């Protein structure tokens, strides 16, 4: 099995927002903003890791924060530049080697960005870089999909969607032995309407599920305090059937 995600979100970047139009980004922003306010972070620099096409970064900027967005994909950042205000600084970086111009009052990483770190060393390195660029007292808010979600909700199945100008086939497989979820995305995108010409591209994505206690262990090792662990979009503790979990880590 491949163990690298470096080639993802190339062609898929340009149709990502079309196929992810079911994500309630405004609600996600409101939840994140509520946590920021819980820790009295009302302004200052917010860095979004794995910012993708920039929807959350744009909302954070609209909310009055100075925003930096970081993503490994130049194509995703190209889309982000088209929707973010000029005040948002967008950087192409691998978050395992995060290198910012200064510290941030908070960092966020949502929509499974941390699940793309496929081994504990990669997760630990990222957390160390986060700590390095967080203000003292600053927080890191991130979500992770759970093993329960990958195994029981998504499972090993095929999902297909047809849109007016594009089609998507999502072939999913969860590997019990490694806790890695592997999915092959095939997209047909209309590039010449007059001649009914479609372009095909394929991307292999992999994400890993981590137990809560392992994440907390690595946070502590990296010098971050686990301030809270929530069942997604609530302030409740996660359960065995939680599909997405939010972590709030603090630099002390």
C-alpha atoms as one frame of an Amber mdcrd trajectory, in Angstrom:
protein
   0.000   0.000   0.000   1.193   3.518  -0.703   1.962   5.646   2.340   2.096
   9.134   0.860  -0.569  11.712   0.119   1.681  14.212  -1.656  -0.031  13.938
  -5.051  -3.625  14.448  -3.929  -5.874  17.417  -4.639  -4.458  18.196  -8.046
  -7.249  17.751 -10.608  -9.799  17.143  -7.844  -9.141  20.634  -6.462 -11.051
  22.291  -9.297 -14.261  20.325  -8.682 -13.890  19.900  -4.913 -16.341  22.637
  -3.956 -18.903  21.305  -6.413 -18.937  17.832  -4.886 -18.578  19.045  -1.278
 -21.498  21.459  -1.481 -23.258  19.496   1.272 -20.755  20.653   3.907 -22.333
  23.358   6.122 -19.196  25.498   6.295 -20.965  28.422   7.956 -22.111  26.165
  10.791 -18.586  24.765  11.082 -17.191  28.285  11.277 -19.709  29.254  13.956
 -18.665  26.240  16.031 -14.951  27.049  15.666 -15.585  30.718  16.383 -17.448
  29.774  19.547 -14.436  27.808  20.774 -12.123  30.721  19.954 -14.337  33.001
  22.036 -14.319  30.451  24.877 -10.561  31.093  25.084 -10.966  34.860  24.646
  -9.466  34.886  21.159 -11.482  37.684  19.594  -8.871  38.951  17.128  -5.263
  38.416  16.096  -3.619  35.956  13.732  -5.354  32.653  12.995  -3.546  30.060
  10.882  -5.600  27.419   9.107  -3.670  24.237   8.342  -4.715  22.157   5.304
  -6.915  25.094   4.319  -7.971  23.533   1.006 -10.071  25.814  -1.156 -10.127
  28.441   1.567 -13.773  28.544   2.647 -13.036  28.524   6.391 -10.108  30.932
   5.942 -12.412  33.359   4.136 -15.003  33.106   6.916 -12.361  33.682   9.602
 -11.200  36.791   7.735 -14.807  37.960   7.479 -15.007  37.481  11.249 -12.231
  40.014  11.819  -9.177  37.783  12.194  -5.841  38.143  10.393  -5.670  34.836
   8.541  -2.901  32.671   7.142  -3.892  29.589   5.152  -1.462  26.717   4.598
  -1.907  23.806   2.199   0.368  21.376   0.376  -1.625  21.565  -2.874  -0.895
  24.447  -5.240  -4.151  23.696  -7.050  -6.226  23.984  -3.877  -4.478  27.260
  -3.060  -5.236  28.534  -6.553  -8.935  28.011  -5.889  -8.549  29.556  -2.401
  -7.039  32.711  -3.905 -10.185  33.177  -5.971 -12.451  33.247  -2.903 -10.315
  34.698  -0.081  -9.817  38.440   0.390  -6.382  39.834  -0.370  -5.715  40.142
   3.366  -5.459  36.331   3.677  -1.877  35.090   3.342  -1.798  31.741   1.528
   1.301  29.539   1.793   2.123  26.264   0.056   3.698  24.074   2.708   3.647
  20.556   4.084   2.276  21.028   7.605   4.832  18.541   8.935   7.425  21.207
   8.164   5.289  24.247   8.999   7.364  27.434   8.796   5.529  30.695   9.459
   6.666  34.314   9.615   5.568  34.665  13.232   3.334  33.180  15.895  -0.456
  32.822  15.862  -3.064  33.364  18.523  -4.705  30.155  17.318  -4.498  27.521
  14.632  -7.290  25.436  13.167  -7.399  22.333  10.985 -10.779  20.956   9.951
 -12.378  18.612   7.436 -10.048  15.678   8.201  -6.765  17.472   7.509  -5.027
  15.775  10.433  -6.286  12.337   9.336  -4.042  12.641   6.276  -1.030  12.206
   8.580  -0.590   8.463   8.183   1.898   7.631  10.930   2.506   8.744  14.497
   5.811  10.386  13.622   4.117  12.633  11.044   1.408  13.571  13.526   3.985
  14.282  16.242   6.143  16.410  13.913   3.112  18.470  12.933   2.115  19.030
  16.554   5.669  20.136  17.378   5.578  22.688  14.550   2.180  23.897  15.730
   3.553  24.477  19.224   6.553  26.334  17.831   4.323  28.881  16.084   1.587
  29.280  18.695   1.497  32.215  21.080   1.838  31.298  24.749  -1.730  30.572
  25.795  -2.696  30.059  22.166  -4.888  27.140  21.088  -4.991  24.603  18.298
  -8.471  23.452  17.232  -8.589  20.409  14.988 -10.969  17.648  14.046 -10.424
  13.996  13.234 -12.720  11.390  11.789 -12.930   8.253  13.891 -12.341   4.569
  13.329 -16.068   4.068  13.889 -16.833   6.396  10.979 -14.408   4.780   8.560
 -15.391   1.224   9.442 -19.133   1.498  10.065 -20.414   4.604   8.298 -18.223
   4.950   5.234 -17.163   1.319   5.034 -15.895  -0.499   1.967 -18.291   0.703
  -0.681 -18.553   2.687  -3.886 -20.224   6.097  -4.081 -21.131   7.707  -7.406
 -22.447  11.192  -8.153 -23.460  12.842 -11.411 -23.509  16.612 -11.820 -24.297
  18.680 -14.905 -20.667  19.156 -15.906 -18.870  16.429 -13.944 -19.189  12.972
 -12.428 -17.450  11.378  -9.458 -16.793   7.753  -8.511 -15.509   7.190  -4.970
 -14.224   3.661  -4.233 -13.638   3.270  -0.507 -11.799   0.617   1.522 -10.971
   0.561   5.232  -7.977  -1.527   6.362  -8.524  -2.924   9.858  -4.902  -3.859
  10.403  -3.541  -0.355   9.879  -6.601   1.817  10.632  -6.003   3.452   7.255
  -8.928   4.392   5.065  -8.090   4.317   1.360 -10.256   5.811  -1.325  -9.778
   6.108  -5.042 -11.490   9.105  -6.600 -12.231   9.156 -10.319 -13.637  12.353
 -11.778 -14.889  13.107 -15.274 -14.948  16.866 -15.799 -16.436  18.656 -18.827
 -13.709  20.668 -20.555 -15.292  21.252 -23.992 -19.074  21.600 -23.945 -19.406
  22.111 -27.688 -17.700  18.798 -28.451 -18.985  17.050 -25.303 -15.384  16.378
 -24.238 -14.635  15.236 -20.688 -11.286  14.979 -18.924 -10.689  12.061 -16.551
  -8.384  12.113 -13.557  -7.792   9.687 -10.688  -6.475  10.336  -7.181  -5.701
   7.919  -4.371  -6.354   9.390  -0.922  -5.500   7.830   2.421  -6.512   8.851
   5.915  -5.785   7.236   9.264  -7.941   6.939  12.348  -6.247   7.580  15.693
  -7.539   6.678  19.164  -8.238   9.700  21.359  -5.704   8.582  23.961  -2.956
   8.309  21.331  -3.667  11.845  20.113  -3.579  13.151  23.678  -0.307  11.305
  24.278   1.303  12.892  21.218  -0.041  16.332  22.135   1.564  16.030  25.557
   4.835  14.796  24.048   4.863  17.819  21.729   4.393  20.199  24.654   0.697
  20.926  24.175  -1.979  20.553  26.826  -5.239  18.845  25.876  -7.772  21.451
  26.944 -10.905  19.720  25.597 -12.100  16.799  23.486 -15.589  17.111  22.014
 -18.017  15.093  19.992 -18.151  17.216  16.830 -20.242  20.396  16.952 -21.111
  19.900  20.617 -19.424  20.457  23.978 -20.098  16.832  24.931 -17.547  14.085
  25.410 -17.101  11.739  22.441 -18.602   8.266  22.546 -17.880   4.958  20.864
 -20.164   5.982  17.999 -18.755   9.477  17.454 -18.003  10.023  13.777 -15.891
  13.151  14.116 -14.044  14.442  17.179 -12.738  17.927  17.914  -9.604  18.503
  19.954  -8.629  21.778  21.602  -4.951  21.896  22.543  -3.251  24.758  24.366
   0.308  26.017  24.527   1.084  26.772  28.172
